[in-house]
Amino acid sequence: MSKSSPRRPFGGKSNGTITVIEAKVHRSSARRARLAFILTAVIVGLLAAVVAASYMHPILALIVGALIGVPTGGIAWVLVRIWPVLQRLWWWLPEVGITTFLGIGWTQLANHTSGLVTGIVVALVVGVPAAIPASRRFIIAWAMCLYVRHRLRVCFAQFIISNQSGTLPLILWAKPTPVGERVWIYLRPGLSLADLEGRLDKIAVACSASTALVERASDGNAAYLRFDIKRREVLTADVASPLVDVIHPDTPASDRPTPVVPTALDLPDVDVPTITLPTQGKPVPKKPASTANGSKPAASSSADADDVSDWI
């Protein structure tokens, strides 16, 4: 007896079927949809019945409450049930919007112009931005932002632990920076900043970047974070100075004398002040001062010595 293949979400049967929603997320959304339907229908139905009881018989009020609560619960069920699909649409929203805009533009252009005019317009729209360096860099920078958003999503799905329901952090928006891209994300319960800091090297590899940094984007909300994906170092680049244009090109170069740099210090020529410290019950002999050439002076006579009786 042949063993039947396990059933997969959304009608997938063969091993080569690509599922849009994972089985774990599919089961979790179905459970949450049932709970949302029951809670919404009961709460809205009771509130509607209480309000309607002021204008009609209580039995009729219950019927009206049921007629209002059940459809409202159905709307809540639909929204919660299709939330995984809406989440995927949010991930691909920029690409879907750009593709839709280009498709509408192409259709309108092809329907209202001849083939020659259509080809010329398409060549100009595609060729001119690609030929100008500034516009080409602008387009590439924003395209890399879209690329980084998807690579971060892959990182969260592959090696960063999410919560038990399988929901990933919400990747909000990205913009280009002089060194790479900056992405804002909103963490779901189950993740923290410390969980991401230990995997920044893997995130940099997944994003095809040099380094990756993460920090809090808000002082009052620990779930709102900001990723900085660095691909190049701008501090080592050569910067053109406007002062070069101020100098006249015919100005002759002048020779500047090379200053003498001292290599050592002549310590005997330095006068060091003498510091004496008092002792307990004994006089402190004076330290003989050094002469100009650093040699010791001759020994002083006994007459110049201190009188010991002055210290007793």
VOBA-1610 file (N, C-alpha, C; in pm, whole numbers, padded with zeros to 5 digits, always signed):
BEGIN
Met+00086-00119+00000Met+00000+00000+00000Met+00089+00124+00000Ser+00063+00209-00092Ser+00144+00329-00102Ser+00101+00429+00004Lys+00199+00496+00054Lys+00173+00596+00158Lys+00144+00729+00094Ser+00034+00790+00132Ser-00003+00918+00073Ser+00085+01028+00128Ser+00109+01125+00043Ser+00194+01238+00084Ser+00117+01326+00181Pro+00186+01386+00278Pro+00115+01472+00375Pro+00057+01594+00308Arg-00054+01637+00363Arg-00120+01755+00309Arg-00042+01879+00349Arg-00044+01976+00261Arg+00026+02101+00285Arg-00072+02216+00279Pro-00033+02328+00339Pro-00125+02444+00339Pro-00152+02492+00198Phe-00273+02541+00178Phe-00315+02602+00053Phe-00308+02502-00063Gly-00335+02376-00036Gly-00354+02279-00142Gly-00228+02221-00200Gly-00110+02244-00140Gly+00012+02185-00194Gly+00018+02037-00166Lys+00044+01952-00268Lys+00049+01807-00249Lys+00184+01748-00287Ser+00245+01796-00392Ser+00371+01738-00437Ser+00487+01794-00356Asn+00600+01725-00364Asn+00718+01769-00291Asn+00777+01896-00349Gly+00748+01926-00475Gly+00802+02045-00537Gly+00716+02168-00521Thr+00612+02159-00439Thr+00523+02273-00421Thr+00590+02377-00332Ile+00582+02501-00373Ile+00637+02612-00295Ile+00523+02677-00219Thr+00527+02673-00088Thr+00422+02730-00007Thr+00453+02874+00026Val+00352+02958+00018Val+00369+03099+00050Val+00372+03121+00201Ile+00289+03047+00274Ile+00279+03060+00418Ile+00330+02930+00481Glu+00420+02942+00580Glu+00470+02824+00648Glu+00358+02757+00728Ala+00376+02626+00752Ala+00272+02550+00823Ala+00253+02603+00965Lys+00363+02642+01031Lys+00352+02694+01167Lys+00274+02823+01171Val+00303+02911+01078Val+00232+03038+01071Val+00087+03015+01030His+00063+02918+00942His-00073+02888+00898His-00160+02841+01014Arg-00108+02749+01096Arg-00185+02701+01211Arg-00206+02809+01314Ser-00104+02891+01336Ser-00117+02998+01434Ser-00220+03101+01390Ser-00221+03138+01264Ser-00319+03236+01216Ser-00460+03180+01221Ala-00477+03050+01194Ala-00610+02990+01203Ala-00661+02991+01347Arg-00575+02961+01442Arg-00617+02963+01583Arg-00652+03104+01627Arg-00571+03201+01591Arg-00600+03339+01629Arg-00726+03391+01560Ala-00753+03344+01437Ala-00874+03388+01365Ala-00999+03338+01435Arg-00998+03213+01483Arg-01114+03160+01555Arg-01138+03238+01685Leu-01030+03264+01757Leu-01046+03341+01881Leu-01097+03482+01853Ala-01046+03544+01748Ala-01092+03679+01714Ala-01238+03679+01676Phe-01282+03576+01604Phe-01424+03568+01565Phe-01513+03555+01687Ile-01477+03466+01779Ile-01562+03441+01896Ile-01568+03565+01986Leu-01452+03621+02016Leu-01449+03737+02106Leu-01521+03857+02044Thr-01496+03884+01918Thr-01559+03999+01854Thr-01710+03981+01845Ala-01754+03861+01806Ala-01897+03837+01793Ala-01969+03849+01928Val-01908+03794+02033Val-01974+03799+02165Val-01975+03941+02219Ile-01861+04010+02214Ile-01854+04145+02274Ile-01943+04243+02197Val-01931+04243+02064Val-02012+04336+01985Val-02159+04301+01994Gly-02192+04170+01994Gly-02332+04129+02004Gly-02395+04171+02135Leu-02323+04153+02248Leu-02377+04193+02377Leu-02394+04344+02387Leu-02296+04419+02339Leu-02309+04564+02342Leu-02426+04613+02256Ala-02441+04552+02139Ala-02553+04591+02053Ala-02686+04553+02116Ala-02693+04436+02182Ala-02817+04396+02247Ala-02853+04488+02363Val-02751+04530+02441Val-02778+04621+02553Val-02832+04754+02503Val-02773+04805+02395Val-02820+04933+02341Val-02960+04917+02280Ala-02983+04805+02210Ala-03113+04786+02147Ala-03223+04758+02247Ala-03187+04706+02367Ala-03290+04676+02468Ala-03359+04802+02518Ser-03296+04915+02499Ser-03360+05040+02543Ser-03470+05083+02447Tyr-03477+05024+02329Tyr-03575+05068+02229Tyr-03674+04959+02191Met-03648+04833+02230Met-03737+04724+02188Met-03735+04615+02294His-03808+04508+02265His-03818+04395+02357His-03681+04329+02371Pro-03649+04275+02491Pro-03517+04211+02510Pro-03488+04097+02413Ile-03592+04017+02379Ile-03567+03907+02285Ile-03530+03962+02147Leu-03600+04064+02103Leu-03567+04127+01975Leu-03428+04194+01981Ala-03394+04247+02100Ala-03262+04308+02116Ala-03152+04203+02102Leu-03174+04083+02157Leu-03075+03976+02141Leu-03059+03936+01995Ile-03171+03931+01923Ile-03162+03896+01780Ile-03085+04002+01703Val-03115+04129+01735Val-03042+04237+01669Val-02893+04232+01704Gly-02864+04202+01832Gly-02723+04190+01872Gly-02651+04079+01798Ala-02721+03966+01778Ala-02660+03855+01704Ala-02640+03891+01557Leu-02737+03963+01499Leu-02724+04004+01360Leu-02608+04103+01339Ile-02577+04179+01442Ile-02465+04274+01430Ile-02332+04208+01470Gly-02334+04125+01575Gly-02210+04066+01625Gly-02149+03962+01534Val-02234+03877+01473Val-02179+03770+01388Val-02109+03825+01264Pro-02168+03919+01189Pro-02092+03974+01075Pro-01964+04048+01117Thr-01971+04119+01232Thr-01849+04188+01279Thr-01741+04087+01315Gly-01779+03977+01380Gly-01682+03873+01408Gly-01627+03809+01282Gly-01711+03797+01178Gly-01663+03744+01051Gly-01558+03835+00987Ile-01578+03966+00999Ile-01479+04059+00945Ile-01347+04045+01021Ala-01356+04033+01155Ala-01234+04013+01233Ala-01165+03882+01196Trp-01242+03776+01172Trp-01184+03648+01133Trp-01109+03660+01000Val-01170+03730+00905Val-01105+03745+00774Val-00975+03824+00787Leu-00976+03932+00865Leu-00856+04014+00877Leu-00742+03937+00944Val-00775+03864+01051Val-00671+03788+01119Val-00624+03671+01033Arg-00715+03611+00958Arg-00679+03494+00876Arg-00588+03531+00761Ile-00611+03646+00702Ile-00529+03684+00587Ile-00411+03772+00628Trp-00389+03788+00759Trp-00278+03872+00802Trp-00142+03822+00751Pro-00112+03690+00751Pro+00017+03647+00693Pro+00034+03688+00547Val-00076+03685+00470Val-00067+03728+00330Val-00044+03879+00323Leu-00114+03955+00409Leu-00092+04099+00412Leu+00051+04133+00453Gln+00105+04053+00542Gln+00244+04075+00583Gln+00340+04053+00467Arg+00316+03949+00387Arg+00400+03926+00269Arg+00385+04038+00167Leu+00263+04087+00153Leu+00243+04200+00062Leu+00317+04323+00110Trp+00324+04342+00243Trp+00399+04455+00296Trp+00548+04440+00265Trp+00599+04317+00273Trp+00740+04295+00241Trp+00772+04334+00098Trp+00680+04306+00006Trp+00703+04332-00135Trp+00628+04454-00186Leu+00583+04541-00094Leu+00504+04656-00135Leu+00579+04750-00229Pro+00705+04787-00204Pro+00773+04875-00301Pro+00786+04812-00439Glu+00820+04683-00444Glu+00834+04617-00574Glu+00700+04607-00646Val+00595+04575-00569Val+00462+04566-00630Val+00417+04702-00682Gly+00441+04807-00604Gly+00402+04941-00648Gly+00479+04987-00771Ile+00610+04963-00774Ile+00689+05004-00890Ile+00647+04927-01014Thr+00628+04796-00998Thr+00586+04715-01113Thr+00450+04757-01165Thr+00357+04785-01074Thr+00224+04830-01117Thr+00231+04964-01189Phe+00310+05056-01138Phe+00324+05187-01201Phe+00386+05175-01340Leu+00490+05093-01353Leu+00552+05075-01484Leu+00458+05005-01582Gly+00382+04908-01531Gly+00288+04839-01619Gly+00179+04931-01670Ile+00124+05015-01581Ile+00021+05110-01624Ile+00078+05211-01724Gly+00199+05259-01696Gly+00261+05354-01787Gly+00288+05295-01925Trp+00336+05171-01927Trp+00362+05105-02056Trp+00232+05083-02134Thr+00127+05042-02063Thr-00001+05017-02130Thr-00058+05145-02189Gln-00057+05253-02112Gln-00109+05379-02162Gln-00025+05433-02278Leu+00106+05415-02269Leu+00193+05463-02376Leu+00173+05383-02504Ala+00159+05251-02490Ala+00141+05168-02608Ala+00004+05187-02673Asn-00097+05220-02595Asn-00231+05238-02651Asn-00252+05374-02717His-00174+05473-02680His-00197+05608-02731His-00086+05658-02824Thr+00017+05581-02847Thr+00125+05623-02936Thr+00160+05509-03031Ser+00238+05542-03131Ser+00283+05440-03226Ser+00401+05363-03168Gly+00440+05259-03241Gly+00549+05177-03192Gly+00682+05250-03188Leu+00706+05338-03286Leu+00831+05414-03289Leu+00840+05510-03171Val+00730+05581-03146Val+00730+05674-03035Val+00744+05599-02902Thr+00681+05485-02891Thr+00692+05406-02768Thr+00836+05363-02744Gly+00903+05318-02851Gly+01042+05276-02836Gly+01132+05391-02798Ile+01109+05509-02856Ile+01193+05624-02824Ile+01174+05666-02679Val+01048+05669-02634Val+01021+05709-02496Val+01083+05610-02398Val+01071+05481-02425Val+01129+05380-02336Val+01281+05392-02334Ala+01341+05417-02452Ala+01487+05433-02457Ala+01533+05553-02376Leu+01457+05662-02384Leu+01494+05780-02307Leu+01476+05758-02157Val+01364+05696-02120Val+01338+05673-01977Val+01441+05580-01915Val+01486+05482-01991Val+01583+05385-01938Val+01726+05432-01962Gly+01753+05487-02080Gly+01891+05519-02115Gly+01946+05643-02049Val+01865+05748-02038Val+01915+05873-01980Val+01955+05855-01833Pro+01872+05797-01745Pro+01919+05777-01607Pro+02040+05685-01596Ala+02049+05587-01688Ala+02164+05497-01683Ala+02292+05564-01731Ala+02281+05665-01817Ala+02399+05732-01871Ala+02452+05840-01778Ile+02367+05904-01700Ile+02410+06010-01609Ile+02459+05945-01479Pro+02583+05971-01436Pro+02635+05906-01315Pro+02555+05936-01189Ala+02509+06060-01173Ala+02436+06094-01050Ala+02305+06017-01040Ser+02229+06015-01149Ser+02102+05941-01146Ser+02125+05791-01137Arg+02231+05742-01198Arg+02259+05599-01189Arg+02293+05558-01046Arg+02374+05639-00978Arg+02405+05608-00839Arg+02282+05619-00750Phe+02194+05715-00780Phe+02071+05730-00703Phe+01982+05606-00716Ile+01966+05556-00836Ile+01882+05438-00858Ile+01943+05315-00793Ile+02074+05299-00806Ile+02140+05182-00746Ile+02130+05187-00594Ala+02143+05306-00535Ala+02136+05318-00388Ala+01999+05277-00336Trp+01891+05320-00404Trp+01757+05281-00359Trp+01727+05136-00389Ala+01785+05083-00496Ala+01767+04940-00524Ala+01835+04855-00416Met+01949+04899-00365Met+02016+04827-00258Met+01935+04834-00129Cys+01860+04941-00109Cys+01773+04947+00009Cys+01665+04838+00004Leu+01606+04818-00113Leu+01509+04710-00128Leu+01574+04574-00108Tyr+01695+04559-00156Tyr+01768+04433-00140Tyr+01797+04405+00008Val+01838+04507+00083Val+01873+04489+00223Val+01751+04452+00305Arg+01635+04508+00275Arg+01513+04473+00349Arg+01484+04324+00339His+01498+04267+00221His+01472+04124+00204His+01581+04038+00269Arg+01706+04085+00266Arg+01812+04007+00329Arg+01798+04007+00481Leu+01753+04117+00539Leu+01729+04118+00683Leu+01614+04024+00718Arg+01513+04020+00634Arg+01403+03926+00659Arg+01453+03782+00655Val+01543+03751+00563Val+01601+03617+00557Val+01681+03588+00684Cys+01754+03687+00733Cys+01830+03667+00857Cys+01738+03635+00974Phe+01628+03709+00986Phe+01534+03683+01095Phe+01471+03545+01082Ala+01446+03501+00962Ala+01380+03372+00942Ala+01475+03254+00958Gln+01605+03273+00933Gln+01697+03161+00929Gln+01770+03137+01061Phe+01834+03239+01116Phe+01920+03213+01231Phe+01894+03305+01350Ile+01791+03390+01345Ile+01755+03471+01461Ile+01624+03419+01516Ile+01622+03384+01644Ile+01506+03320+01705Ile+01391+03421+01712Ser+01275+03379+01667Ser+01154+03462+01678Ser+01068+03409+01792Asn+00948+03461+01805Asn+00862+03414+01912Asn+00798+03280+01875Gln+00719+03226+01965Gln+00663+03092+01945Gln+00562+03086+01832Ser+00496+03196+01803Ser+00398+03195+01694Ser+00462+03206+01557Gly+00592+03232+01552Gly+00660+03238+01424Gly+00654+03371+01354Thr+00606+03477+01420Thr+00600+03608+01357Thr+00737+03673+01360Leu+00777+03732+01249Leu+00907+03796+01237Leu+00896+03944+01271Pro+01009+04008+01303Pro+01005+04154+01327Pro+00954+04228+01205Leu+00892+04340+01230Leu+00836+04420+01123Leu+00944+04512+01066Ile+00982+04491+00941Ile+01081+04574+00874Ile+01008+04692+00812Leu+01037+04811+00861Leu+00957+04928+00825Leu+01005+04992+00695Trp+01119+05057+00697Trp+01163+05134+00582Trp+01314+05136+00578Ala+01369+05173+00464Ala+01513+05181+00446Ala+01546+05301+00358Lys+01661+05359+00380Lys+01706+05471+00297Lys+01857+05461+00279Pro+01911+05513+00168Pro+02056+05507+00145Pro+02130+05608+00232Thr+02253+05574+00266Thr+02344+05661+00339Thr+02476+05669+00263Pro+02565+05762+00299Pro+02694+05770+00228Pro+02779+05644+00237Val+02756+05560+00338Val+02837+05438+00354Val+02759+05311+00322Gly+02629+05320+00300Gly+02551+05199+00274Gly+02403+05225+00282Glu+02335+05154+00373Glu+02191+05166+00390Glu+02157+05172+00538Arg+02043+05232+00568Arg+01990+05239+00705Arg+01848+05186+00702Val+01818+05091+00791Val+01689+05022+00793Val+01631+05033+00934Trp+01503+05066+00942Trp+01432+05072+01069Trp+01344+04947+01082Ile+01346+04886+01200Ile+01267+04767+01226Ile+01195+04782+01359Tyr+01090+04703+01376Tyr+01014+04701+01500Tyr+01007+04556+01548Leu+01066+04531+01664Leu+01075+04396+01717Leu+00941+04351+01775Arg+00914+04221+01760Arg+00798+04158+01825Arg+00842+04099+01959Pro+00749+04066+02047Pro+00786+04004+02175Pro+00864+03875+02152Gly+00975+03861+02221Gly+01063+03745+02207Gly+01203+03781+02161Leu+01225+03902+02115Leu+01356+03948+02070Leu+01394+04076+02144Ser+01524+04101+02150Ser+01575+04223+02211Ser+01700+04267+02136Leu+01749+04383+02173Leu+01869+04435+02108Leu+01989+04346+02132Ala+01999+04286+02250Ala+02113+04199+02280Ala+02114+04074+02191Asp+01998+04024+02152Asp+01994+03907+02063Asp+02049+03938+01925Leu+02037+04061+01881Leu+02086+04099+01749Leu+02233+04137+01749Glu+02281+04194+01860Glu+02421+04237+01865Glu+02518+04121+01854Gly+02479+04003+01899Gly+02567+03887+01889Gly+02569+03823+01752Arg+02487+03870+01660Arg+02480+03809+01525Arg+02504+03913+01415Leu+02568+04022+01447Leu+02592+04126+01348Leu+02687+04080+01238Asp+02781+03992+01271Asp+02873+03943+01168Asp+02799+03858+01065Lys+02703+03777+01109Lys+02624+03698+01015Lys+02531+03785+00933Ile+02477+03890+00994Ile+02390+03982+00920Ile+02469+04054+00812Ala+02593+04093+00844Ala+02676+04159+00743Ala+02706+04066+00626Val+02729+03940+00653Val+02754+03843+00545Val+02628+03825+00460Ala+02513+03815+00525Ala+02389+03796+00449Ala+02354+03917+00363Cys+02391+04037+00408Cys+02361+04159+00333Cys+02472+04196+00235Ser+02574+04112+00223Ser+02688+04140+00133Ser+02752+04273+00166Ala+02771+04299+00295Ala+02826+04425+00342Ala+02956+04402+00416Ser+03022+04513+00451Ser+03146+04506+00527Ser+03118+04485+00675Thr+03035+04569+00732Thr+02996+04558+00872Thr+02849+04595+00886Ala+02793+04560+01000Ala+02653+04593+01032Ala+02647+04639+01177Leu+02575+04746+01201Leu+02557+04801+01334Leu+02408+04814+01364Val+02373+04800+01491Val+02234+04813+01532Val+02231+04893+01661Glu+02133+04980+01674Glu+02115+05061+01793Glu+01968+05099+01805Arg+01933+05150+01922Arg+01795+05190+01945Arg+01765+05319+01870Ala+01649+05321+01806Ala+01606+05440+01733Ala+01517+05530+01816Ser+01477+05485+01934Ser+01391+05564+02021Ser+01431+05540+02166Asp+01438+05647+02243Asp+01473+05633+02384Asp+01358+05577+02468Gly+01237+05592+02421Gly+01123+05547+02499Gly+01065+05413+02456Asn+01119+05351+02350Asn+01066+05225+02300Asn+01183+05135+02262Ala+01205+05028+02337Ala+01318+04937+02312Ala+01296+04850+02190Ala+01174+04842+02141Ala+01148+04757+02024Ala+01178+04827+01892Tyr+01196+04958+01895Tyr+01219+05035+01772Tyr+01370+05049+01754Leu+01425+04978+01654Leu+01570+04971+01632Leu+01604+05026+01495Arg+01735+05051+01479Arg+01787+05103+01352Arg+01913+05027+01314Phe+01912+04970+01194Phe+02027+04898+01139Phe+02104+04990+01047Asp+02237+04989+01059Asp+02326+05061+00967Asp+02414+04958+00896Ile+02389+04941+00768Ile+02465+04848+00686Ile+02575+04927+00614Lys+02700+04895+00644Lys+02814+04968+00587Lys+02882+04884+00480Arg+02898+04945+00363Arg+02964+04880+00250Arg+03096+04944+00212Arg+03118+05068+00251Arg+03239+05139+00215Arg+03274+05237+00326Glu+03397+05284+00325Glu+03447+05377+00424Glu+03475+05511+00356Val+03400+05612+00393Val+03414+05742+00326Val+03522+05829+00390Leu+03568+05795+00510Leu+03668+05878+00576Leu+03806+05865+00513Thr+03831+05758+00439Thr+03961+05739+00373Thr+03963+05791+00231Ala+03855+05850+00182Ala+03850+05898+00044Ala+03919+06034+00034Asp+03967+06066-00086Asp+04029+06194-00113Asp+03921+06300-00135Val+03933+06410-00062Val+03836+06519-00070Val+03902+06637-00139Ala+03840+06690-00242Ala+03894+06806-00313Ala+03876+06931-00230Ser+03982+07008-00213Ser+03978+07129-00133Ser+03951+07249-00223Pro+03860+07340-00185Pro+03835+07460-00267Pro+03947+07562-00258Leu+04041+07546-00164Leu+04150+07643-00150Leu+04248+07635-00266Val+04253+07524-00336Val+04345+07511-00448Val+04306+07607-00560Asp+04177+07629-00578Asp+04133+07719-00686Asp+04159+07865-00654Val+04184+07897-00526Val+04210+08036-00488Val+04350+08080-00530Ile+04446+07987-00530Ile+04585+08019-00563Ile+04597+08036-00714His+04663+08143-00753His+04683+08169-00896His+04783+08067-00953Pro+04756+08011-01070Pro+04848+07908-01122Pro+04985+07961-01157Asp+05001+08093-01180Asp+05132+08150-01214Asp+05212+08192-01092Thr+05166+08165-00976Thr+05237+08203-00855Thr+05364+08119-00842Pro+05485+08185-00830Pro+05610+08106-00821Pro+05619+08038-00685Ala+05681+07924-00688Ala+05701+07850-00564Ala+05821+07906-00490Ser+05810+07926-00363Ser+05918+07980-00279Ser+05979+07870-00196Asp+06114+07878-00182Asp+06186+07780-00101Asp+06178+07819+00045Arg+06138+07729+00125Arg+06125+07753+00269Arg+06241+07686+00340Pro+06313+07760+00428Pro+06428+07698+00498Pro+06383+07586+00591Thr+06467+07488+00597Thr+06435+07373+00683Thr+06477+07404+00825Pro+06388+07401+00921Pro+06427+07433+01060Pro+06511+07321+01120Val+06598+07362+01216Val+06683+07267+01286Val+06603+07201+01397Val+06593+07074+01391Val+06518+06999+01491Val+06614+06947+01595Pro+06598+06982+01722Pro+06691+06931+01825Pro+06674+06781+01842Thr+06787+06718+01864Thr+06787+06572+01881Thr+06805+06528+02025Ala+06858+06620+02112Ala+06880+06583+02252Ala+06880+06710+02336Leu+06874+06694+02468Leu+06875+06805+02563Leu+07006+06804+02641Asp+07064+06925+02664Asp+07186+06938+02743Asp+07146+06961+02887Leu+07139+06853+02964Leu+07087+06861+03101Leu+07172+06946+03194Pro+07306+06949+03184Pro+07383+07036+03276Pro+07350+07183+03260Asp+07299+07225+03148Asp+07267+07366+03129Asp+07132+07405+03187Val+07058+07311+03242Val+06926+07339+03298Val+06940+07359+03447Asp+06893+07474+03497Asp+06896+07503+03640Asp+06778+07438+03708Val+06807+07346+03797Val+06702+07274+03869Val+06686+07336+04006Pro+06567+07377+04046Pro+06550+07434+04180Pro+06569+07329+04288Thr+06623+07374+04401Thr+06649+07286+04514Thr+06532+07289+04609Ile+06482+07172+04646Ile+06369+07159+04737Ile+06417+07086+04860Thr+06402+07146+04978Thr+06444+07086+05106Thr+06322+07050+05187Leu+06331+06940+05254Leu+06223+06892+05340Leu+06273+06885+05483Pro+06195+06934+05580Pro+06241+06928+05721Pro+06239+06786+05774Thr+06332+06756+05863Thr+06339+06624+05928Thr+06303+06639+06074Gln+06292+06527+06142Gln+06252+06528+06282Gln+06374+06546+06373Gly+06390+06667+06425Gly+06494+06693+06525Gly+06633+06709+06468Lys+06655+06701+06343Lys+06787+06713+06285Lys+06784+06820+06178Pro+06892+06896+06168Pro+06896+06998+06064Pro+06914+06935+05927Val+06864+07002+05830Val+06876+06955+05693Val+06991+07030+05626Pro+07094+06962+05589Pro+07204+07032+05524Pro+07161+07084+05389Lys+07217+07199+05355Lys+07185+07260+05229Lys+07255+07188+05116Lys+07183+07171+05009Lys+07241+07107+04891Lys+07319+07211+04813Pro+07441+07182+04784Pro+07519+07282+04709Pro+07463+07301+04571Ala+07458+07426+04532Ala+07406+07458+04399Ala+07507+07421+04293Ser+07459+07384+04180Ser+07546+07347+04069Ser+07597+07472+04002Thr+07713+07461+03948Thr+07771+07572+03875Thr+07716+07574+03734Ala+07759+07670+03660Ala+07706+07687+03526Ala+07742+07573+03435Asn+07862+07515+03455Asn+07903+07405+03368Asn+07868+07269+03422Gly+07791+07263+03531Gly+07747+07136+03583Gly+07840+07071+03682Ser+07961+07132+03714Ser+08056+07071+03808Ser+08018+07106+03951Lys+08065+07028+04049Lys+08034+07052+04189Lys+08124+07163+04244Pro+08071+07250+04332Pro+08154+07354+04393Pro+08246+07297+04500Ala+08339+07379+04544Ala+08433+07336+04649Ala+08361+07322+04780Ala+08415+07235+04869Ala+08355+07211+05000Ala+08359+07338+05082Ser+08252+07366+05154Ser+08244+07486+05237Ser+08317+07465+05368Ser+08358+07570+05428Ser+08432+07564+05555Ser+08337+07538+05669Ser+08394+07506+05787Ser+08313+07477+05904Ser+08243+07600+05957Ala+08296+07719+05921Ala+08231+07840+05969Ala+08097+07863+05904Asp+08086+07815+05784Asp+07959+07832+05714Asp+07854+07731+05754Ala+07891+07631+05836Ala+07797+07527+05876Ala+07694+07585+05973Asp+07580+07519+05981Asp+07474+07564+06071Asp+07510+07535+06215Asp+07466+07622+06303Asp+07484+07600+06447Asp+07382+07502+06495Val+07430+07394+06558Val+07338+07288+06603Val+07252+07339+06716Ser+07304+07436+06794Ser+07224+07484+06908Ser+07099+07556+06863Asp+07096+07605+06738Asp+06973+07669+06693Asp+06861+07570+06672Trp+06892+07448+06659Trp+06789+07344+06634Trp+06746+07274+06764Ile+06814+07299+06876Ile+06782+07231+07003Ile+06685+07319+07082
//
